[in-house]
């Protein structure tokens, strides 16, 4: 049985990655925050009494299901109502980027020149853009395997598919990312 402290520590450790994973899926920061918060609440309410070792698998499955629920609700909402503001894609230039904030939080003692710092931010942006361009299942498999560091069986359980499907999705995602990034001059 997980203690309250273990549950709290787990949720703190997973919140940033879960947020980024949700943003990749829904492409809306506010919706992604809602999805992550709902998932954390569901885990705490319904599965807080499970062993600490089971929390990661349960959370990833809950996060996937909550994301799918969001898409279903959003599809229904858009079928009933359409706002012209939904078609605006103007982004504010001062927009918060979580990956940049995480890079700053890194406790490394080395300093980069402004040119190197700009190049690394540009590379992160290019990689992030290409991950968003992946098909949904490939993106989900890739993020679970390489972002969340789950093994094939855990990823299959979280996605609700076979291990072979996970391997196929991951392989295709890595190939597509590799090709796209090489075209942009980024070598793996």
Secondary structure, 3 states (H helix, E strand, C coil): CCCHHHHHHHHHHHHHHHHHHHHHHHCCHHHHHHHHHHHHHHHHHHHCCCCHHHHHHHHHHHHHHHHHHHHHHHHHHHHHCCCHHHHCCCCCCCCCCHHHHHHHHCCCCCCCCHHHHHHHHHHHHHHHHHHHHCCHHHHHHHHHHHHCCCCHHHHHHHHCCCHHHHHHHHHHHHHHHHHHHHHCCCCC
